[in-house]
Structure formats: structure tokens, C-alpha cells
Amino acid sequence: MARVMLRLVVAAGLALAATPAMAQTLGHQRAICSNQGGSYDAEAQINACTSVIQLGAVNAQALALAFNNRGNAYRSQGHLDRALADYDQAIAFDPNYANAYNNRGITYRAQRDLDHAIADYDRAVQLDPGLASAFNNRGTAHVDRGELEQAIADYDQAIRLAPRNAHAYVNRGNAHRTRGEFELAIADYNQAIAINPDYAGAYNNRGKAYRSMGDMERAMPDFERARALEPNNPAYQGFGL
């Protein structure tokens, strides 16, 4: 009897010792899965998120986050179907997860499924009206459909919510340039460059706007600046052509 009791005590002690170790492991894997700051590559993030899912997160929202983050990693690798499956899972665990809809919309757009993409962006901004990236992304999907007025309205809102978002200014500038509103486009590119002086795309697109206005004297320095900033980017080798 004494031996049986001793075994039970030892087993209980081992279980108690294992619990903090398991919690520590789960916490470490969750940190890699979240990948704040982009310290880990996509494969490490996928493995960590898979471990979190298999170990069992503490609640449905934590599981949703793990699926969403793994979806992001799959998307970065170009595995769009796997990414979509993970975003579906994230939304199933947390139907009010705005960023999962936003990320699924990005993936649908990458597959050229613009109707589903815009539907997901619509849901994202309905759930979180302050999610600037969803407005910016929906604007880009509207551009893809040739709906420039709706796109500019979305970029306007993205900029109101995130005035330091240089990408939104460039996107709005591109939409203005497509509409032939070159002065408005240049103003947006100027703002993007003021926020990020090393934004090659802003210089290149501003050069295109100047060229469309017949002002090659201003266009050429912008094309050259874009190429100097990203000398290996083929998009900036032909002086905006």
C-alpha cells in the first residue's frame, strides 16, 4: 500500500512539474506563431502555429489567432489555398475576427476573385470601422474592377484613419493618375515621400505623373531616384516605361 501511495505521489509530482514546462513551450510557440517584428521565416512560423493548434490553445480566440497567423505565413509562400483554409478556420473559431476577413480578402484578390475579396473587406470594416488596412485593400480591389471613384473613397478613409500610411497615399495617387488628375496624384506622391523618403515606388509613380504632363525635366530625376533606391528592381529600370 505504501509503495502504491509513493507511486501516486511521484506521478502527481511529475504531472505538476510537466504543466509549467508545457505552458512554457506553448508560450514560446505562440510567440513564434505571432512573429511580431518578422524575426522568423515563414516555415518557422508555420511550424509554431501548427504546434499551438495541436497543443490546444486556451480558448477559441487564441486558436483563431493561430490559424490566422499560419494563413499569413502560407500566403507569404504563395500557398493560397492553404492560406484560405486557415482563414476559414480562424473565422469559424471567431466569427467577429475582422483581420481574418481582411487577410482572406487579400488572398482572394491574389486569386483574382474580386467579388469574394470585396465581400470580405466589407465584413472586415463592418466589424472594425477603424481597420485602415481593410479600407486600403478594398480600394485596391475596386481599382482592379475599374471602380476608381469607390477606390478613392476607400483610400480617403484609410488615410483619415492612418495619416502616416504612405502606401495609401501612393494608392490614391495611382487612382488619381489613372483618372488623369495629375496634380492630385503628385500631391499624394509628395505626401508619401514626406512620410517615407526612401519609398522608391512613390518616386517612380510621381515620375510617371510628370511624364504624362509632358514635364520630363521633373520626371527623370524621380525615375533615377527610384532606380537608385532599388537598383535590382526591374520595374524601375526603364524610366517608368
Backbone as CSV, one residue per row, in Angstrom:
resi,resn,N_x,N_y,N_z,CA_x,CA_y,CA_z,C_x,C_y,C_z
1,MET,0.830,-1.194,0.000,0.000,0.000,0.000,0.869,1.251,0.000
2,ALA,1.937,1.237,0.834,2.833,2.381,0.923,3.501,2.636,-0.422
3,ARG,3.869,1.511,-1.117,4.515,1.679,-2.418,3.556,2.300,-3.431
4,VAL,2.278,1.868,-3.371,1.270,2.424,-4.282,1.117,3.911,-4.045
5,MET,1.038,4.304,-2.759,0.887,5.724,-2.432,2.098,6.525,-2.909
6,LEU,3.303,5.937,-2.735,4.519,6.622,-3.168,4.494,6.855,-4.674
7,ARG,4.041,5.816,-5.430,3.964,5.961,-6.880,2.997,7.080,-7.272
8,LEU,1.858,7.134,-6.556,0.872,8.176,-6.857,1.431,9.566,-6.585
9,VAL,2.175,9.681,-5.467,2.773,10.980,-5.127,3.801,11.382,-6.169
10,VAL,4.637,10.415,-6.587,5.654,10.699,-7.596,4.997,11.096,-8.911
11,ALA,3.951,10.354,-9.300,3.257,10.658,-10.552,2.632,12.042,-10.501
12,ALA,2.051,12.383,-9.351,1.448,13.707,-9.213,2.507,14.788,-9.304
13,GLY,3.668,14.523,-8.691,4.751,15.492,-8.745,5.257,15.698,-10.167
14,LEU,5.357,14.595,-10.916,5.796,14.706,-12.307,4.791,15.490,-13.143
15,ALA,3.491,15.276,-12.897,2.455,15.989,-13.639,2.522,17.475,-13.349
16,LEU,2.713,17.822,-12.062,2.815,19.237,-11.707,4.046,19.865,-12.328
17,ALA,5.142,19.092,-12.383,6.368,19.621,-12.978,6.220,19.804,-14.482
18,ALA,5.414,18.916,-15.108,5.266,18.984,-16.560,4.405,20.160,-16.986
19,THR,3.441,20.536,-16.115,2.498,21.588,-16.501,3.190,22.918,-16.795
20,PRO,4.075,23.434,-15.913,4.784,24.669,-16.266,5.641,24.531,-17.511
21,ALA,6.266,23.349,-17.685,7.100,23.141,-18.869,6.252,23.198,-20.129
22,MET,5.064,22.576,-20.083,4.172,22.602,-21.236,3.696,24.016,-21.512
23,ALA,3.376,24.739,-20.439,2.927,26.121,-20.599,4.029,26.978,-21.203
24,GLN,5.274,26.726,-20.756,6.402,27.479,-21.293,6.585,27.180,-22.779
25,THR,6.457,25.890,-23.145,6.581,25.502,-24.548,5.492,26.156,-25.388
26,LEU,4.247,26.113,-24.897,3.139,26.711,-25.624,3.344,28.213,-25.782
27,GLY,3.808,28.861,-24.708,4.045,30.298,-24.774,5.118,30.647,-25.787
28,HIS,6.168,29.838,-25.853,7.247,30.084,-26.814,6.737,29.897,-28.243
29,GLN,5.970,28.846,-28.461,5.441,28.579,-29.798,4.452,29.673,-30.220
30,ARG,3.671,30.160,-29.280,2.734,31.241,-29.605,3.483,32.510,-29.996
31,ALA,4.616,32.777,-29.350,5.410,33.962,-29.700,5.948,33.849,-31.126
32,ILE,6.432,32.667,-31.501,6.931,32.472,-32.864,5.774,32.547,-33.859
33,CYS,4.645,31.973,-33.488,3.463,31.983,-34.357,3.006,33.413,-34.622
34,SER,3.030,34.260,-33.592,2.641,35.657,-33.779,3.663,36.404,-34.620
35,ASN,4.950,36.066,-34.421,6.047,36.592,-35.253,6.043,38.116,-35.306
36,GLN,5.913,38.726,-34.153,5.959,40.184,-34.087,7.328,40.678,-34.538
37,GLY,7.337,41.613,-35.470,8.592,42.143,-35.964,9.213,41.326,-37.077
38,GLY,8.581,40.198,-37.438,9.092,39.397,-38.549,10.445,38.768,-38.296
39,SER,10.694,38.344,-37.060,12.001,37.762,-36.722,12.192,36.352,-37.266
40,TYR,11.079,35.669,-37.584,11.162,34.268,-38.006,10.710,34.128,-39.455
41,ASP,11.256,33.123,-40.142,10.833,32.894,-41.520,9.480,32.190,-41.533
42,ALA,8.908,32.076,-42.733,7.551,31.543,-42.853,7.462,30.104,-42.358
43,GLU,8.476,29.294,-42.645,8.425,27.896,-42.248,8.425,27.754,-40.735
44,ALA,9.252,28.546,-40.053,9.277,28.514,-38.592,7.929,28.956,-38.028
45,GLN,7.333,29.975,-38.634,6.038,30.455,-38.170,4.965,29.383,-38.372
46,ILE,4.977,28.731,-39.517,4.000,27.664,-39.785,4.133,26.542,-38.769
47,ASN,5.358,26.121,-38.504,5.583,25.027,-37.549,5.112,25.424,-36.151
48,ALA,5.389,26.662,-35.767,4.989,27.112,-34.438,3.470,27.190,-34.323
49,CYS,2.820,27.745,-35.333,1.356,27.839,-35.296,0.725,26.452,-35.268
50,THR,1.302,25.522,-36.031,0.790,24.148,-36.021,0.930,23.543,-34.633
51,SER,2.040,23.808,-33.958,2.233,23.303,-32.593,1.200,23.891,-31.651
52,VAL,0.929,25.187,-31.784,-0.076,25.837,-30.930,-1.435,25.188,-31.143
53,ILE,-1.777,24.950,-32.396,-3.075,24.343,-32.714,-3.145,22.932,-32.149
54,GLN,-2.074,22.164,-32.288,-2.065,20.770,-31.823,-2.000,20.673,-30.305
55,LEU,-1.250,21.597,-29.673,-1.162,21.582,-28.215,-2.471,21.999,-27.566
56,GLY,-3.240,22.785,-28.299,-4.520,23.211,-27.755,-4.409,24.577,-27.123
57,ALA,-4.910,25.591,-27.808,-4.871,26.944,-27.265,-5.897,27.070,-26.149
58,VAL,-5.783,28.156,-25.398,-6.600,28.282,-24.193,-8.056,28.580,-24.505
59,ASN,-8.360,29.168,-25.656,-9.742,29.475,-26.000,-9.886,29.595,-27.514
60,ALA,-11.116,29.798,-27.952,-11.398,29.842,-29.391,-10.693,31.009,-30.060
61,GLN,-10.617,32.137,-29.388,-9.961,33.307,-29.991,-8.465,33.070,-30.194
62,ALA,-7.838,32.374,-29.238,-6.417,32.062,-29.387,-6.188,31.101,-30.552
63,LEU,-7.102,30.151,-30.719,-7.000,29.251,-31.867,-7.204,30.013,-33.174
64,ALA,-8.162,30.926,-33.174,-8.393,31.744,-34.367,-7.139,32.521,-34.741
65,LEU,-6.468,33.076,-33.742,-5.239,33.822,-33.995,-4.169,32.920,-34.601
66,ALA,-4.041,31.701,-34.089,-3.035,30.768,-34.601,-3.321,30.402,-36.055
67,PHE,-4.584,30.132,-36.373,-4.934,29.816,-37.758,-4.703,31.028,-38.667
68,ASN,-5.065,32.209,-38.202,-4.854,33.418,-38.995,-3.373,33.633,-39.280
69,ASN,-2.540,33.492,-38.253,-1.105,33.717,-38.433,-0.482,32.668,-39.344
70,ARG,-0.958,31.442,-39.221,-0.425,30.406,-40.119,-0.877,30.690,-41.559
71,GLY,-2.102,31.183,-41.701,-2.568,31.570,-43.027,-1.693,32.651,-43.638
72,ASN,-1.290,33.620,-42.817,-0.397,34.678,-43.306,0.917,34.097,-43.810
73,ALA,1.449,33.141,-43.065,2.725,32.532,-43.464,2.565,31.737,-44.759
74,TYR,1.476,30.977,-44.862,1.232,30.245,-46.104,1.082,31.211,-47.281
75,ARG,0.384,32.320,-47.058,0.189,33.291,-48.137,1.522,33.872,-48.592
76,SER,2.418,34.131,-47.638,3.724,34.682,-47.996,4.539,33.708,-48.839
77,GLN,4.226,32.404,-48.716,4.906,31.382,-49.515,4.217,31.141,-50.859
78,GLY,3.081,31.783,-51.059,2.328,31.566,-52.286,1.375,30.395,-52.235
79,HIS,1.200,29.788,-51.055,0.272,28.659,-50.899,-1.117,29.216,-50.577
80,LEU,-1.779,29.737,-51.592,-3.009,30.497,-51.358,-4.164,29.615,-50.901
81,ASP,-4.278,28.404,-51.408,-5.367,27.526,-50.989,-5.227,27.148,-49.517
82,ARG,-3.988,26.880,-49.092,-3.771,26.574,-47.673,-4.081,27.793,-46.807
83,ALA,-3.697,28.963,-47.299,-3.987,30.187,-46.556,-5.490,30.368,-46.397
84,LEU,-6.235,30.200,-47.482,-7.688,30.350,-47.412,-8.299,29.365,-46.413
85,ALA,-7.821,28.127,-46.426,-8.349,27.129,-45.489,-8.113,27.559,-44.047
86,ASP,-6.956,28.149,-43.779,-6.666,28.584,-42.412,-7.509,29.805,-42.023
87,TYR,-7.697,30.739,-42.954,-8.550,31.883,-42.635,-9.985,31.429,-42.394
88,ASP,-10.435,30.429,-43.158,-11.766,29.866,-42.915,-11.867,29.333,-41.488
89,GLN,-10.827,28.632,-41.050,-10.816,28.085,-39.694,-10.803,29.204,-38.647
90,ALA,-9.995,30.223,-38.916,-9.935,31.352,-37.969,-11.306,31.981,-37.807
91,ILE,-12.003,32.172,-38.908,-13.334,32.800,-38.857,-14.344,31.867,-38.201
92,ALA,-14.183,30.552,-38.413,-15.086,29.600,-37.757,-14.935,29.662,-36.245
93,PHE,-13.708,29.805,-35.756,-13.491,29.889,-34.314,-13.883,31.249,-33.753
94,ASP,-13.730,32.313,-34.569,-14.074,33.654,-34.104,-14.728,34.420,-35.253
95,PRO,-16.052,34.321,-35.375,-16.761,34.960,-36.497,-16.670,36.489,-36.505
96,ASN,-16.182,37.080,-35.432,-16.052,38.539,-35.354,-14.604,39.008,-35.504
97,TYR,-13.768,38.174,-36.081,-12.339,38.453,-36.220,-12.129,39.256,-37.509
98,ALA,-12.132,40.569,-37.400,-12.093,41.442,-38.586,-10.845,41.205,-39.421
99,ASN,-9.702,41.053,-38.783,-8.464,40.944,-39.553,-8.383,39.636,-40.328
100,ALA,-9.053,38.591,-39.852,-9.080,37.341,-40.612,-9.849,37.540,-41.917
101,TYR,-10.951,38.287,-41.863,-11.671,38.614,-43.099,-10.789,39.462,-44.020
102,ASN,-10.086,40.426,-43.443,-9.191,41.271,-44.234,-8.121,40.426,-44.923
103,ASN,-7.506,39.512,-44.183,-6.460,38.670,-44.757,-7.011,37.702,-45.799
104,ARG,-8.216,37.188,-45.544,-8.812,36.297,-46.545,-9.132,37.084,-47.811
105,GLY,-9.552,38.347,-47.634,-9.797,39.196,-48.793,-8.544,39.404,-49.621
106,ILE,-7.403,39.618,-48.946,-6.128,39.769,-49.661,-5.844,38.526,-50.494
107,THR,-6.121,37.362,-49.925,-5.842,36.104,-50.610,-6.776,35.905,-51.795
108,TYR,-8.057,36.221,-51.605,-8.991,36.133,-52.731,-8.560,37.071,-53.866
109,ARG,-8.116,38.274,-53.505,-7.682,39.209,-54.548,-6.474,38.648,-55.293
110,ALA,-5.554,38.009,-54.565,-4.391,37.399,-55.211,-4.815,36.321,-56.206
111,GLN,-5.967,35.706,-55.961,-6.503,34.695,-56.874,-7.415,35.320,-57.929
112,ARG,-7.495,36.653,-57.925,-8.329,37.400,-58.871,-9.811,37.152,-58.647
113,ASP,-10.181,36.747,-57.452,-11.591,36.565,-57.083,-12.045,37.839,-56.369
114,LEU,-12.332,38.870,-57.154,-12.563,40.193,-56.587,-13.890,40.297,-55.852
115,ASP,-14.901,39.560,-56.297,-16.191,39.627,-55.613,-16.068,39.123,-54.175
116,HIS,-15.413,37.973,-54.005,-15.225,37.445,-52.652,-14.294,38.343,-51.840
117,ALA,-13.281,38.903,-52.499,-12.349,39.790,-51.791,-13.087,40.993,-51.226
118,ILE,-13.884,41.660,-52.058,-14.593,42.857,-51.600,-15.618,42.508,-50.528
119,ALA,-16.268,41.349,-50.666,-17.216,40.919,-49.628,-16.516,40.752,-48.284
120,ASP,-15.296,40.207,-48.312,-14.552,40.049,-47.055,-14.108,41.396,-46.497
121,TYR,-13.669,42.307,-47.354,-13.299,43.640,-46.868,-14.521,44.358,-46.291
122,ASP,-15.675,44.190,-46.945,-16.911,44.787,-46.426,-17.175,44.298,-45.005
123,ARG,-17.036,42.983,-44.805,-17.286,42.405,-43.485,-16.246,42.897,-42.477
124,ALA,-15.000,43.014,-42.908,-13.937,43.467,-42.009,-14.217,44.872,-41.493
125,VAL,-14.599,45.795,-42.380,-14.823,47.181,-41.935,-16.135,47.309,-41.183
126,GLN,-17.068,46.408,-41.442,-18.302,46.390,-40.646,-17.992,46.004,-39.208
127,LEU,-17.125,44.997,-39.053,-16.757,44.536,-37.712,-15.823,45.516,-37.016
128,ASP,-14.928,46.144,-37.776,-13.947,47.072,-37.206,-13.824,48.293,-38.113
129,PRO,-14.662,49.315,-37.901,-14.617,50.504,-38.759,-13.312,51.285,-38.677
130,GLY,-12.450,50.928,-37.741,-11.160,51.598,-37.621,-10.021,50.851,-38.274
131,LEU,-10.321,49.785,-39.012,-9.273,48.960,-39.615,-8.842,49.593,-40.941
132,ALA,-7.855,50.461,-40.871,-7.431,51.230,-42.044,-6.970,50.334,-43.181
133,SER,-6.270,49.244,-42.868,-5.741,48.381,-43.924,-6.857,47.757,-44.750
134,ALA,-8.003,47.477,-44.136,-9.110,46.892,-44.890,-9.677,47.889,-45.890
135,PHE,-9.777,49.164,-45.497,-10.217,50.188,-46.449,-9.218,50.320,-47.596
136,ASN,-7.936,50.342,-47.257,-6.902,50.451,-48.286,-6.964,49.262,-49.245
137,ASN,-7.122,48.058,-48.683,-7.170,46.860,-49.514,-8.432,46.824,-50.367
138,ARG,-9.553,47.262,-49.802,-10.785,47.284,-50.594,-10.656,48.283,-51.741
139,GLY,-9.969,49.401,-51.471,-9.723,50.366,-52.533,-8.963,49.747,-53.694
140,THR,-7.964,48.951,-53.381,-7.165,48.314,-54.423,-7.999,47.322,-55.225
141,ALA,-8.891,46.600,-54.551,-9.779,45.680,-55.267,-10.732,46.449,-56.176
142,HIS,-11.203,47.605,-55.723,-12.055,48.439,-56.589,-11.284,48.926,-57.811
143,VAL,-10.009,49.262,-57.614,-9.181,49.650,-58.765,-9.120,48.508,-59.770
144,ASP,-8.937,47.292,-59.274,-8.862,46.131,-60.160,-10.129,45.982,-60.995
145,ARG,-11.256,46.422,-60.441,-12.525,46.330,-61.168,-12.825,47.608,-61.959
146,GLY,-11.897,48.553,-61.951,-12.099,49.795,-62.680,-13.018,50.774,-61.979
147,GLU,-13.255,50.558,-60.698,-14.182,51.401,-59.932,-13.372,52.452,-59.166
148,LEU,-12.879,53.436,-59.895,-11.919,54.373,-59.327,-12.551,55.307,-58.294
149,GLU,-13.781,55.696,-58.492,-14.418,56.591,-57.521,-14.567,55.903,-56.167
150,GLN,-15.023,54.637,-56.192,-15.132,53.889,-54.935,-13.761,53.667,-54.308
151,ALA,-12.757,53.422,-55.159,-11.400,53.205,-54.657,-10.886,54.439,-53.933
152,ILE,-11.060,55.601,-54.535,-10.566,56.840,-53.917,-11.276,57.096,-52.599
153,ALA,-12.571,56.803,-52.540,-13.303,56.968,-51.276,-12.722,56.069,-50.188
154,ASP,-12.358,54.847,-50.563,-11.751,53.941,-49.576,-10.365,54.422,-49.160
155,TYR,-9.579,54.905,-50.110,-8.258,55.427,-49.752,-8.391,56.658,-48.861
156,ASP,-9.379,57.489,-49.140,-9.622,58.656,-48.277,-9.829,58.215,-46.829
157,GLN,-10.658,57.187,-46.660,-10.951,56.712,-45.301,-9.726,56.070,-44.667
158,ALA,-8.965,55.310,-45.444,-7.739,54.700,-44.912,-6.784,55.773,-44.414
159,ILE,-6.678,56.873,-45.167,-5.769,57.962,-44.782,-6.299,58.713,-43.569
160,ARG,-7.609,58.868,-43.489,-8.173,59.512,-42.286,-7.844,58.696,-41.035
161,LEU,-7.927,57.388,-41.177,-7.678,56.513,-40.032,-6.192,56.352,-39.725
162,ALA,-5.360,56.399,-40.762,-3.908,56.186,-40.590,-3.162,57.205,-41.435
163,PRO,-3.046,58.453,-40.961,-2.451,59.531,-41.772,-0.985,59.317,-42.120
164,ARG,-0.315,58.364,-41.477,1.097,58.105,-41.767,1.282,56.891,-42.674
165,ASN,0.209,56.442,-43.295,0.281,55.273,-44.175,0.685,55.722,-45.574
166,ALA,1.969,55.648,-45.870,2.474,56.107,-47.166,1.886,55.310,-48.320
167,HIS,1.626,54.010,-48.099,1.085,53.171,-49.172,-0.285,53.667,-49.611
168,ALA,-1.097,54.093,-48.662,-2.435,54.566,-49.022,-2.354,55.820,-49.884
169,TYR,-1.394,56.700,-49.586,-1.215,57.895,-50.417,-0.790,57.509,-51.838
170,VAL,0.129,56.560,-51.956,0.564,56.129,-53.284,-0.597,55.488,-54.039
171,ASN,-1.361,54.653,-53.340,-2.502,54.014,-53.996,-3.516,55.049,-54.480
172,ARG,-3.794,56.040,-53.639,-4.741,57.074,-54.055,-4.157,57.894,-55.199
173,GLY,-2.841,58.172,-55.114,-2.186,58.879,-56.210,-2.304,58.123,-57.520
174,ASN,-2.149,56.796,-57.469,-2.269,55.991,-58.687,-3.674,56.084,-59.278
175,ALA,-4.672,56.066,-58.385,-6.051,56.170,-58.867,-6.300,57.536,-59.504
176,HIS,-5.795,58.593,-58.881,-5.934,59.928,-59.473,-5.219,60.003,-60.823
177,ARG,-4.033,59.404,-60.887,-3.268,59.452,-62.137,-4.010,58.722,-63.249
178,THR,-4.623,57.579,-62.916,-5.397,56.839,-63.905,-6.560,57.673,-64.427
179,ARG,-7.119,58.515,-63.560,-8.230,59.388,-63.963,-7.753,60.667,-64.661
180,GLY,-6.447,60.803,-64.810,-5.906,61.998,-65.449,-5.816,63.198,-64.533
181,GLU,-5.940,62.968,-63.225,-5.882,64.048,-62.234,-4.445,64.135,-61.713
182,PHE,-3.579,64.651,-62.547,-2.145,64.552,-62.287,-1.692,65.411,-61.101
183,GLU,-2.257,66.580,-60.940,-1.868,67.436,-59.808,-2.242,66.767,-58.486
184,LEU,-3.429,66.170,-58.433,-3.837,65.455,-57.218,-2.926,64.256,-56.980
185,ALA,-2.570,63.564,-58.056,-1.681,62.415,-57.922,-0.324,62.838,-57.372
186,ILE,0.234,63.902,-57.921,1.548,64.370,-57.469,1.499,64.797,-56.015
187,ALA,0.416,65.429,-55.603,0.283,65.819,-54.195,0.314,64.590,-53.288
188,ASP,-0.327,63.511,-53.710,-0.306,62.284,-52.915,1.078,61.648,-52.894
189,TYR,1.747,61.623,-54.028,3.105,61.061,-54.047,4.045,61.905,-53.184
190,ASN,3.862,63.226,-53.220,4.679,64.103,-52.364,4.497,63.751,-50.897
191,GLN,3.240,63.505,-50.518,2.958,63.181,-49.119,3.574,61.843,-48.735
192,ALA,3.492,60.869,-49.637,4.092,59.564,-49.364,5.599,59.690,-49.171
193,ILE,6.243,60.509,-50.001,7.691,60.699,-49.902,8.059,61.459,-48.626
194,ALA,7.201,62.388,-48.214,7.446,63.101,-46.950,7.403,62.133,-45.769
195,ILE,6.518,61.148,-45.846,6.412,60.145,-44.777,7.571,59.161,-44.849
196,ASN,7.904,58.733,-46.062,8.973,57.747,-46.260,9.858,58.202,-47.418
197,PRO,10.936,58.903,-47.121,11.809,59.434,-48.187,12.503,58.361,-49.020
198,ASP,12.436,57.112,-48.607,13.079,56.028,-49.355,12.062,55.143,-50.080
199,TYR,10.896,55.663,-50.336,9.823,54.901,-50.979,10.007,54.986,-52.500
200,ALA,10.660,53.982,-53.056,11.006,54.004,-54.477,9.770,54.106,-55.365
201,GLY,8.721,53.375,-55.025,7.523,53.387,-55.838,6.877,54.750,-55.933
202,ALA,6.974,55.527,-54.862,6.391,56.873,-54.875,7.134,57.764,-55.864
203,TYR,8.462,57.659,-55.884,9.247,58.445,-56.851,8.918,58.003,-58.278
204,ASN,8.897,56.700,-58.498,8.653,56.192,-59.839,7.285,56.643,-60.366
205,ASN,6.272,56.549,-59.510,4.927,56.921,-59.943,4.779,58.432,-60.094
206,ARG,5.488,59.184,-59.264,5.463,60.635,-59.448,6.127,60.991,-60.775
207,GLY,7.184,60.266,-61.100,7.811,60.470,-62.402,6.846,60.200,-63.549
208,LYS,6.034,59.165,-63.412,5.043,58.856,-64.443,4.025,59.981,-64.585
209,ALA,3.622,60.554,-63.434,2.666,61.659,-63.491,3.273,62.870,-64.186
210,TYR,4.515,63.183,-63.849,5.191,64.311,-64.520,5.325,64.047,-66.017
211,ARG,5.690,62.808,-66.369,5.848,62.469,-67.786,4.517,62.641,-68.524
212,SER,3.404,62.219,-67.885,2.090,62.364,-68.519,1.719,63.830,-68.720
213,MET,2.309,64.697,-67.891,2.077,66.138,-68.036,3.048,66.768,-69.031
214,GLY,3.956,65.957,-69.583,4.948,66.471,-70.520,6.133,67.139,-69.854
215,ASP,6.301,66.903,-68.540,7.376,67.555,-67.785,8.496,66.542,-67.522
216,MET,9.285,66.253,-68.547,10.363,65.279,-68.410,11.509,65.809,-67.541
217,GLU,11.610,67.110,-67.417,12.665,67.689,-66.577,12.475,67.275,-65.119
218,ARG,11.238,67.164,-64.689,10.969,66.688,-63.329,10.842,65.167,-63.279
219,ALA,10.395,64.576,-64.353,10.179,63.131,-64.347,11.487,62.361,-64.215
220,MET,12.512,62.755,-64.959,13.747,61.978,-64.995,14.427,61.842,-63.633
221,PRO,14.541,62.913,-62.842,15.156,62.725,-61.516,14.382,61.752,-60.627
222,ASP,13.044,61.723,-60.783,12.264,60.772,-59.990,12.520,59.342,-60.429
223,PHE,12.571,59.103,-61.730,12.877,57.756,-62.214,14.272,57.329,-61.752
224,GLU,15.217,58.242,-61.797,16.579,57.917,-61.377,16.655,57.648,-59.884
225,ARG,15.882,58.406,-59.105,15.871,58.189,-57.658,15.279,56.830,-57.315
226,ALA,14.210,56.450,-58.000,13.603,55.137,-57.754,14.606,54.032,-58.065
227,ARG,15.323,54.158,-59.178,16.300,53.139,-59.554,17.469,53.108,-58.579
228,ALA,17.882,54.258,-58.076,18.983,54.298,-57.108,18.587,53.624,-55.798
229,LEU,17.324,53.785,-55.403,16.860,53.189,-54.152,16.714,51.674,-54.259
230,GLU,16.271,51.200,-55.433,16.079,49.757,-55.625,16.708,49.361,-56.968
231,PRO,18.028,49.293,-57.019,18.716,49.050,-58.292,18.434,47.693,-58.907
232,ASN,17.979,46.741,-58.107,17.706,45.400,-58.630,16.236,45.176,-58.965
233,ASN,15.430,46.205,-58.827,14.004,46.063,-59.117,13.782,46.355,-60.607
234,PRO,13.361,45.348,-61.382,13.204,45.573,-62.824,12.151,46.620,-63.164
235,ALA,11.225,46.878,-62.250,10.171,47.858,-62.507,10.721,49.270,-62.625
236,TYR,11.937,49.477,-62.097,12.486,50.840,-62.072,13.674,51.004,-63.021
237,GLN,13.826,50.078,-63.956,14.982,50.154,-64.855,14.686,50.888,-66.146
238,GLY,13.411,51.053,-66.474,13.065,51.618,-67.788,12.532,53.014,-67.742
239,PHE,12.892,53.778,-66.713,12.476,55.165,-66.586,10.949,55.306,-66.691
240,GLY,10.277,54.415,-65.923,8.831,54.494,-65.839,8.088,53.863,-66.980
241,LEU,8.783,53.261,-67.948,8.126,52.658,-69.095,7.806,51.189,-68.814
